[in-house]
Amino acid sequence: MANLEMSMNEKRQASNPFQFAILVDEQGREIAITEEMIQQACADLAKRCQFPAARKAA
């Protein structure tokens, strides 16, 4: 029965495997990816996109 029981950490990982993400730099250091980093990347991408002009209803 002990094999069937999971630790609290294992249960948490099983329910949500994407609790955090990291980048690994050239020196092998782990850098946590934050929500702010993702929002900045999305904002930068939106600036570079060419969105179609709004059309007037006919």
N, CA and C atoms as a LAMMPS dump frame, in Angstrom:
ITEM: TIMESTEP
0
ITEM: NUMBER OF ATOMS
174
ITEM: BOX BOUNDS ff ff ff
-5.0000000000000000e+02 5.0000000000000000e+02
-5.0000000000000000e+02 5.0000000000000000e+02
-5.0000000000000000e+02 5.0000000000000000e+02
ITEM: ATOMS id mol type element x y z
1 1 1 N 0.819 -1.196 0
2 1 2 C 0 0 0
3 1 3 C 0.863 1.261 0
4 2 1 N 2.033 1.192 0.601
5 2 2 C 2.916 2.355 0.635
6 2 3 C 3.301 2.8 -0.772
7 3 1 N 3.434 1.844 -1.688
8 3 2 C 3.783 2.195 -3.065
9 3 3 C 2.678 2.972 -3.755
10 4 1 N 1.441 2.785 -3.33
11 4 2 C 0.316 3.463 -3.967
12 4 3 C 0.132 4.887 -3.459
13 5 1 N 0.674 5.185 -2.285
14 5 2 C 0.516 6.516 -1.724
15 5 3 C 1.569 7.445 -2.305
16 6 1 N 1.137 8.667 -2.594
17 6 2 C 2.06 9.663 -3.126
18 6 3 C 2.331 10.711 -2.062
19 7 1 N 3.503 11.282 -2.111
20 7 2 C 3.786 12.405 -1.223
21 7 3 C 2.953 13.602 -1.689
22 8 1 N 2.845 14.596 -0.848
23 8 2 C 2.073 15.798 -1.193
24 8 3 C 2.653 16.456 -2.438
25 9 1 N 3.967 16.474 -2.563
26 9 2 C 4.616 17.079 -3.723
27 9 3 C 4.297 16.304 -4.995
28 10 1 N 4.316 14.991 -4.942
29 10 2 C 3.998 14.174 -6.112
30 10 3 C 2.552 14.364 -6.53
31 11 1 N 1.638 14.483 -5.58
32 11 2 C 0.231 14.73 -5.904
33 11 3 C 0.087 16.069 -6.611
34 12 1 N 0.782 17.074 -6.106
35 12 2 C 0.694 18.409 -6.698
36 12 3 C 1.233 18.377 -8.118
37 13 1 N 2.33 17.686 -8.346
38 13 2 C 2.899 17.604 -9.682
39 13 3 C 2.001 16.82 -10.622
40 14 1 N 1.348 15.789 -10.126
41 14 2 C 0.466 14.982 -10.96
42 14 3 C -0.759 15.779 -11.381
43 15 1 N -1.247 16.653 -10.509
44 15 2 C -2.451 17.415 -10.837
45 15 3 C -2.155 18.598 -11.757
46 16 1 N -0.974 19.181 -11.667
47 16 2 C -0.633 20.341 -12.487
48 16 3 C 0.858 20.312 -12.794
49 17 1 N 1.252 19.705 -13.907
50 17 2 C 2.678 19.58 -14.196
51 17 3 C 3.347 20.896 -14.598
52 18 1 N 2.585 21.946 -14.892
53 18 2 C 3.156 23.209 -15.35
54 18 3 C 3.029 24.281 -14.287
55 19 1 N 3.672 24.078 -13.161
56 19 2 C 3.629 25.063 -12.085
57 19 3 C 4.658 26.169 -12.306
58 20 1 N 5.694 25.897 -13.067
59 20 2 C 6.714 26.888 -13.345
60 20 3 C 7.474 26.474 -14.599
61 21 1 N 8.218 27.403 -15.139
62 21 2 C 9.046 27.117 -16.311
63 21 3 C 10.363 27.854 -16.143
64 22 1 N 11.397 27.342 -16.773
65 22 2 C 12.716 27.961 -16.68
66 22 3 C 13.37 28.028 -18.044
67 23 1 N 14.306 28.939 -18.159
68 23 2 C 15.227 29.008 -19.283
69 23 3 C 16.591 28.593 -18.749
70 24 1 N 17.404 28.006 -19.583
71 24 2 C 18.764 27.66 -19.186
72 24 3 C 19.702 28.489 -20.062
73 25 1 N 20.554 29.32 -19.421
74 25 2 C 21.452 30.169 -20.195
75 25 3 C 22.697 29.396 -20.637
76 26 1 N 23.602 30.076 -21.316
77 26 2 C 24.793 29.438 -21.877
78 26 3 C 25.685 28.804 -20.811
79 27 1 N 25.64 29.334 -19.587
80 27 2 C 26.454 28.797 -18.491
81 27 3 C 25.73 27.701 -17.719
82 28 1 N 24.527 27.342 -18.158
83 28 2 C 23.769 26.292 -17.486
84 28 3 C 22.971 26.762 -16.293
85 29 1 N 22.881 28.074 -16.088
86 29 2 C 22.095 28.611 -14.974
87 29 3 C 20.62 28.599 -15.337
88 30 1 N 19.792 28.279 -14.364
89 30 2 C 18.344 28.257 -14.572
90 30 3 C 17.759 29.621 -14.227
91 31 1 N 16.934 30.14 -15.12
92 31 2 C 16.287 31.437 -14.931
93 31 3 C 14.786 31.201 -15.001
94 32 1 N 14.086 31.538 -13.933
95 32 2 C 12.64 31.346 -13.89
96 32 3 C 11.96 32.277 -14.888
97 33 1 N 10.977 31.753 -15.605
98 33 2 C 10.177 32.558 -16.524
99 33 3 C 9.005 33.116 -15.725
100 34 1 N 8.887 34.424 -15.709
101 34 2 C 7.83 35.068 -14.939
102 34 3 C 6.683 35.505 -15.839
103 35 1 N 5.551 35.779 -15.229
104 35 2 C 4.406 36.29 -15.987
105 35 3 C 4.765 37.609 -16.653
106 36 1 N 5.535 38.435 -15.97
107 36 2 C 5.952 39.722 -16.533
108 36 3 C 6.783 39.517 -17.801
109 37 1 N 7.655 38.527 -17.804
110 37 2 C 8.467 38.23 -18.985
111 37 3 C 7.582 37.821 -20.161
112 38 1 N 6.577 37.015 -19.898
113 38 2 C 5.662 36.558 -20.951
114 38 3 C 4.847 37.732 -21.486
115 39 1 N 4.354 38.594 -20.589
116 39 2 C 3.585 39.756 -21.028
117 39 3 C 4.436 40.691 -21.877
118 40 1 N 5.702 40.879 -21.498
119 40 2 C 6.591 41.738 -22.278
120 40 3 C 6.853 41.14 -23.65
121 41 1 N 7.05 39.833 -23.721
122 41 2 C 7.277 39.169 -25.003
123 41 3 C 6.055 39.304 -25.9
124 42 1 N 4.861 39.156 -25.33
125 42 2 C 3.628 39.31 -26.118
126 42 3 C 3.475 40.743 -26.617
127 43 1 N 3.789 41.716 -25.78
128 43 2 C 3.7 43.12 -26.18
129 43 3 C 4.691 43.414 -27.309
130 44 1 N 5.911 42.893 -27.199
131 44 2 C 6.917 43.089 -28.25
132 44 3 C 6.456 42.454 -29.561
133 45 1 N 5.883 41.272 -29.475
134 45 2 C 5.39 40.586 -30.67
135 45 3 C 4.249 41.374 -31.313
136 46 1 N 3.328 41.881 -30.497
137 46 2 C 2.204 42.658 -31.025
138 46 3 C 2.688 43.908 -31.759
139 47 1 N 3.761 44.519 -31.286
140 47 2 C 4.311 45.705 -31.948
141 47 3 C 4.864 45.36 -33.333
142 48 1 N 5.351 44.138 -33.502
143 48 2 C 5.975 43.731 -34.763
144 48 3 C 4.98 43.175 -35.772
145 49 1 N 3.773 42.844 -35.322
146 49 2 C 2.766 42.259 -36.212
147 49 3 C 2.12 43.333 -37.068
148 50 1 N 1.732 42.95 -38.263
149 50 2 C 0.986 43.834 -39.151
150 50 3 C -0.466 43.388 -39.113
151 51 1 N -1.288 44.128 -38.398
152 51 2 C -2.703 43.801 -38.301
153 51 3 C -3.452 44.456 -39.456
154 52 1 N -4.456 43.783 -40.016
155 52 2 C -5.232 44.38 -41.109
156 52 3 C -5.988 45.611 -40.608
157 53 1 N -6.119 46.584 -41.478
158 53 2 C -6.871 47.797 -41.117
159 53 3 C -8.342 47.451 -40.932
160 54 1 N -8.985 48.166 -40.05
161 54 2 C -10.423 47.944 -39.809
162 54 3 C -11.203 48.407 -41.037
163 55 1 N -12.192 47.6 -41.427
164 55 2 C -13.032 47.943 -42.577
165 55 3 C -14.333 48.545 -42.105
166 56 1 N -14.868 49.436 -42.893
167 56 2 C -16.172 50.017 -42.589
168 56 3 C -17.254 49.086 -43.127
169 57 1 N -18.336 48.984 -42.395
170 57 2 C -19.444 48.119 -42.833
171 57 3 C -20.015 48.649 -44.139
172 58 1 N -20.344 47.734 -45.054
173 58 2 C -20.848 48.131 -46.374
174 58 3 C -22.342 48.359 -46.356
